[in-house]
């Protein structure tokens, strides 16, 4: 073992899902090593077993070798790593739980672009398989501010291309098939024979993995095990730069899929996943399914899948996600929870058996089968529902809205804003909050306005300043928050919601239905005045 002297590097503060920076920053002297040592100093490594893997983005392979050598130097007994250092985030969560390990390190910047000048990330997942909670990530950050040395074994690279066991010093390294255990889990949850019969009957699908990690999982499960036609899965080879794509499955970045799904010869079902496999977008022939609506439909129909036939214990959504799933919960007689953004907040609810299905408007949906959101899981649950109900996506949505009403919903992202201007805008809006109730804007009357705070019902922890909410008397809603997943400047996320009870007004274009709410948001926050822009970079 070698001990290397170092000194703190500013800015190693994890966001909502680990530490994310530009790849050259991570490749800088001591940067990766300092953060990894901080992880081991906080959680302890002596005699422990960890899972390690990543989404295959640029620097994934080199970072894996560094982390392995540091795990060995810090006394870890065993590391389970995906072949080629590849693991989707949900697959990593499953391996942590399946093997009852002491946690895992995941190398990913999720849906952010990859490449020599793009993004990289590292996060720690706890023994339950979920992202480290704030108390743990804060301890890691504090450790990075005082670190003076790190430990590493000097050795040749471990051969990660071949499945099998090897030694690194006194530590065992088990290289495993990254797909096999995850695929078995999916088979245990869903009616594979029914889905396979649907494909055999001529059902057509397009799955776009965006040159990211889900590709091998999608090919194995959809084409090989379920019998989808060869070529169903496109962009299925993970590439270090994601083929130049922005691996974020939304209508803007998955435009080729959207164009195909709205063409004259559209497949029956379309789906896309992101860089590390934890997000999903689903599209029917000629109809886009918003993530909020997807969560609600999945919750309403989950009992059709074998893994959920006993019903749901409860549902949970992030605060910016639309209230559509809450209406489903009421009809099912189960609890619904509203949490801050960040999957780690669902962990306590899942572990305590209070919730079964959780979701975020940012294209993340999952259940208690792992402790991460899971893109392919959501896609397979949709396929299970389609196979049992034998209806189109459009028909299922129409029936859902007719029963529950429609929560028109959209998110407008303003990216790479100067951080000082973004902070000033949010501070200005926060200052207005006490005086907003009763005010009329664009024909909408403000009922309440606050800065969302969350009291965890399981452990009692409090999370404050989680997003500004403005609620109107007619049920419309505006939420503004600054994202914690970017690596450059600030991203303003503007969330817009308006409820239509029906039976009329359920088939409008969401941007048209939301027009007065959009105007009200810009007026109240002074967006143009602060950031000089009125048009968002991404609309979902």
N, C-alpha and C positions, 0 to 999 in steps of 0.2 A: 504494500500500500504506500502511496505517496501522498504527503500532505502539502498542498499548494497554498502559499500566502496570497491573500486577496484583500480587497477593500469594498465597502458597499458601493453599489451602482444605483443611482437615483432612478425612481420611477418603476420599480419592480412590484407594483401593486396590482394584484389580480382583480379583474372585473367580474361581471356576472358569471363568467364561465372560464376562469383561469387567466393567465398572463398572456396577452397578445401584443405583439410588436411586429415591425417590419423584419423580414428574415435577416438582412444584414446586421440588425441590432442583436438578434439572438446569436449570430455567428461571431460577434465581437468578442474580444478577450474576456474570459471569465463570466460572460453574461449568463449563458445557459447553466454553467457550473454553479454560480452563486445561487441561482433560484432553486436548482435541484437540491443543493446542499441545505437550503432553507427548508425545503419540504421534508427532507430526512431528519433534520434537527427538530422539527416540530412534531412529526408523527412517529419518529423512531424507526430504525431499520433492523436493529440487531435481532437475528433469528426469525425475521418475518418473511412472508411471501407476498409478492406483488405481481400484478398484471401490467404489461407494457405493450403499447401499440399506438398506431397513428393512422392518419388518412392518406399517407403516401405523398404528401406535398413535398416540395423542394426542402431539403435539409432533414427530412424525416429519418432517412437511413443513418446519417452521421450522428444526429442527436440521439438516436436509439443506442448506438455504441457507447456514447459518452455516459448516458444514463445507466446502462448495464454496468459499466466499469465503476461508476460511483456507487451503485447499489451494492456491488461486491465489496468495495472498500468500506462501506458503512455497516457491513455485517449482515446484509440480507442473506437468508438461507436459500431462497429460490425466486426466480422470476419466470413467469409464463408470458411468452411473447408471440404475437402472430407471425406467421411465416412472412419474411420480407419486411418485418416490423410493421405489418399492416393489420389494423383492426378498426372496424367501424366503432363509433362511440357506443351505440347500444350493444354491440357484440362484446365490447370490452366490459361494459357493465354486467352483462350476463356471465362472462367468465369469472369476474370477481365474485359474484354470488354463487355460481355453480361450484367453484373450487374453494369457497369460503376463505378467500385470501384476506390479507390485511389492508387491501386497497389497491389502487392502480394509478399509473401515470399515463395520461392520454396526450399525444402530440397532435394538436390540431388547432386551426383557427376557424373551424366550422365552415360557415358559408362564405368566408372571405376569400378573395383570390389568392392563388399560390404561385410561387416562382422565385427566382433569385432576388427580385426587388419587391416582391409582394409580402404576404403575411405568414406568420408562424405563431404557434401558441403551445403552451404546456399547462395542463391542469391536473390536479390530484382528485381522485374519486375515493370515497370512503369505503369501509368494508361492506356497507349495504349496497354498494354499486353506484351510489349517487355522488354528484359533485360536492366537494367540501363545503360545509356551511360557512357563513360569514366569520364566525369566531375563529375558525381554523385558518381561513385565508388571511384574516387580519394578523394572526400570529405569524404566518409565513412572511407576510409583508414586513412586520416588525423585525423578524430575524434578518431579512435582507438589508435592513438599515444598520445592522451592527456586526455583520459577518466579517471574519478576519481570515478564515481559511476554509478549504474544502478538501475532501478526501477522494482519491481516485486510484484505481489499479492500473498499472502500466502493463498492457498486454496487446496481443494481436486482436484484430476484429473477430467477434464471434460469427460463425457461419450461420446466417439467418435464412438462407435460401432452402435449407433442407429441414424437414420436420424430424424432430428427434431431440434427445437430451445430450447436453454437454456440460462441461465445468468451466467456470471462470473464477480462478482462485478457489475459495472454499464454497462458492455459490453455484447452485444448479441452475442451468438455463434450459427451459423446456420450450422448444419451438413447436407451435401447434398450428393446425389448419385453422385459418381465421373464420371460415364459413361454417364448418361442420356442426359445431355445437349450437350455433345460432339457428341454423336451418332446422335442427331437431326440435328446438324450442317452438319455432313457428308451426311445425307439424302438429305439435301438441295442443296448440291454441285454436287452429283453424280447420275447417272442413275441406281438406285437400282433395278428397274424391269429388265433392260437389264442384269445387272450382275447376278441377281438371275436366270434368264432364262439360262444364260451360265452355271451356276452351275447345274441347273436342267438337262441340256443336257449332263452332264457327265464330265464337266471340273473339273480337280483335282488340288488341291493346298495344299501346306504345309506352315504353318505359325509358325515360331519359335519365341516365345516371350522371350526366354532365362531366364525363371523364374523371369521375371522383370515386370514392371508395365503395359505394353501393354496387358498382358494376358487377363484380364477381358474385356478390350475394344475390343480385337480381337474376343473373344468368342461371345460377345453380337452382334457385327456387322456382322462378317463373318458367323458364324454358326447359330445364332438365327434369324437375320434379312435378311440375304442374302441366307440362306439355304445351305451353304457349309456343306459337310458331317461331322458328329460328328467325332472328332479326327483330323480334319484339323488343328486345333490349338494345338500345342504341347508346353510343358514347359510353360503352361498358368497360373500357380499359382504363384503370386509374393512371393518370399522368402527373408528373411532379408540378406542372404548371396548369393542370386541368385543361390542357389543350387550348390555353388562352381564354377559356371561359370564366365567367364569374359564377361559381358553383352555388348559386342561391336560387332555389326553386320557386320563382315567382313569375308572374306574367311578363315582367320586363326582361329578366335574364334568361328565361326559358321560352323565348319568343318563337323559336322554331317549332317547339311542341305546341304552343298555342295556335300557331298558324295551321298546323296539321289538324288539330282538333276542331278547328272552325272551318275546315275546307269541305268541299262537296263529298269527298270520299273519306271522311274522318273515321278513325277507329271508334269502337264503342266506349273505350275508356283510355285515358291518358294519365301518366303520373311522372313525377320527377323527384329526385332527391338531391341532397346538397353535398358539400365537401366531405363531411365525416359521417354522413348517413343518418343523422338524427332528425332531419326535417323532410317534409313532403309537400308536394302540391298535387292535387287531383283535379281532373278535368273530364267532363263528359263530352259526348259529341255535341258541339255547338253550345256548351254551357260550362262556365267556370264556377268552381266551388270555392268560396272563400274559406280560409282556415277556421274561422269562427263557426260558419255553417257546417263545415265538415265535422268539427268536434261535436256539435249538437246532433247531427245525423248518426254519427258513430255511437254516441251514448244512447240514443233512442232505439238503435237496432243491434246493439252489442250482443244481446241474448241469442241472436241467430247463429253466433259462432260457438263451437263447443266449449272453448275456454271461459266463456262468460254466460253460459246458459243458466246459471243460478242467479243471475242478476248482478247489479252493481251495488257496492256499499255506499258509494257517493261519487260526486264528480267535483273537479276543481279546475279553475281557470285563472290565468293571470289577470290582474286588474284591467289592463288595456283591452283584453279580449271581450268580444260582445257578450251580452247577457243571454244569447240564444240558448246556450246549454242550461242556464238556470231554469228556463221554462220547461225543459225536458225533465230536470230533476224534480220540479214540483209535480209533474204528471206521474212520475215514477214513485213519488213519496220518499225520495232519498235526499240526503244533505247535499248542498252545494257550497263551495268555498271560493273566495276571491283572494288571491295572493299577489305579492309583488312579482314583477318580471324576473325570471331566472328559475330554471328547473329545480334548483336545489330547494326552493321553498315548498315544492310538492313532496319532497322526501319524507318529512315527518308525517304528513297525512297518509301517505302510502304505507309507511312502516307501521303506523298505528291502526291500519285497517279502516280508516275513515273514508278513503277514496279509492276507486278502482281505475277510473279513466281521468286523465288530466290533459289540458291543452293550452297552447298559447297562440295568439293571433299571428305570430311570426313563423307560421308553418310548422309548428312543433306539436305533436300529439303522441300520447303514449299511455301505458297502463302499468299496473303493479307487477307485470312480468319482469321488468327491469327497473332501474331507477334513473333512466334517461328518457328523453323523448326518442321516438323510434320511427323513422320515415317508412321503412319497408313494412313494419308492423301495421301502420295506418293504411297503407296501400292494400295489404292482404286482408285487412278487416273490411275494407270497401269491396274487394273482390268477393269475399264470403257473403256479404249482404246482397250484392248483385246476383250471385249464384242462387241464393235461396229465394229472393223476392222475384227474380226473373223480370225485372223492370229496368228501364234505362236510368241513368243518373238524373236526367231532367225530370222524369216521372217521380222519382223518389224525392227530389227536392220540392217539386210542386205539391206533393202530398204532405210533406213535412211543414211547408209554409202554410198550407190550408189549415192544418191542425193547430200549429203553434203561433202563427203570425210570422212576420219576417223582420229580423233585425238588420236593416241595411247598414253596411259597415265598410269602411275603407281606412287604409293607413297611407299617409303621405310622408315620405322621407325627404328631408333636406340634408344632403351629405356634405362632409368636409367644410363645415362652417368654422370660422375662427372661434376658438373656444371662449374668448372673452366676450364676444358678441352673443353667443348662445347663452352663456351664463347670465349676462345682463338681461336678456329677454326673459328668462325664467324667473330671475329675481324680481323684475318689474311686475310680472304677472302674479307672483306670490304676494307681493305687496298689495295688489288689488283685491285679493280673494275675500277679505272680510266684508267688503262693501258691494260685492257682486250680487248676492241674493236680492231678488226683486227687480233687478235691472232688465230692460228689454233690449235685445240685439237681434236684428234681422227678423223681427216678429216672434222671436223666441224669448221666453221669460226664465231667467235664472232662478232655479229652486234652491240650489246649494253649490258651494264651491269649496274645495279643500286641497290639501297636499296629502295624498294617500299615505296612511300609516297602517301597519299590519301587526296585529298581536297573534302570534302563533298559538293556535288552540291546544297544541300538544305540549310544547316546552315553555310557553309563556314569553318567549323572546319578542322584542319589539323592533320593527324595521320602519324607520321614518323617512320622510321626503322621497317617496317612491313614485311620484308623478302627480302633476297638477290635474285635478278633475273639476270640470264644470258641468253640472247636471241641470237640465231644463225641465220645466213643468210637464211637457208632453212626452217625457221619456228619452228625448234626445240627449246626447252626451258628447263632450269633447275631453280628450286627455292629451296632455303634452308631457313628454319626458325626453331627456337626453340619453342616447344609447350608451351602453357600456361594452359593446362588442367591436367597436371600430379601433383602428390603430392610428388614425390621422385626423386631427381636428375633432370636431364634434358632429354628431348626427342628431338632428331634431326629428323626433317621431311624433307626428300629429295623428291621433286616432279619432275617428268620426263615426257616430252611430245615431241611427234614427229608427224607431220602431213603427211598423205598420201592422195593425191588428188583422186587416183583411175583412171581408173577402176581396175588397177592391184594393188596387194599388200594390199588388204583390209581384208585379212583373216589370218594374221600372229598371232602368239602368241605375246602378248604385250611385254613380257620380251625380246624376240628375236628381235622384231622391235626396241626396245629401247636400245639395247646393246651398240651401240657407244655413246649414250647420257649418259648411266650409267657410262661407262668408263671415259668419259670426266668430269663428276661430281666428281668422286673420285679423278681424277688427279688435277682438279682445286682447290678443297677444301682441299686436303690432309687429307681425312677422316681417313685413316689407321694410318697416322703419329700422328694425334691428339688424337684419341680415341682407337687406337689399334684394330679396328674391320673393317672387310670388308663386313660381312654378316649381313643384317638387321634382327631385331627381327620379324617384321611384314611386309609383302608385300601385298599391295592392289591395 
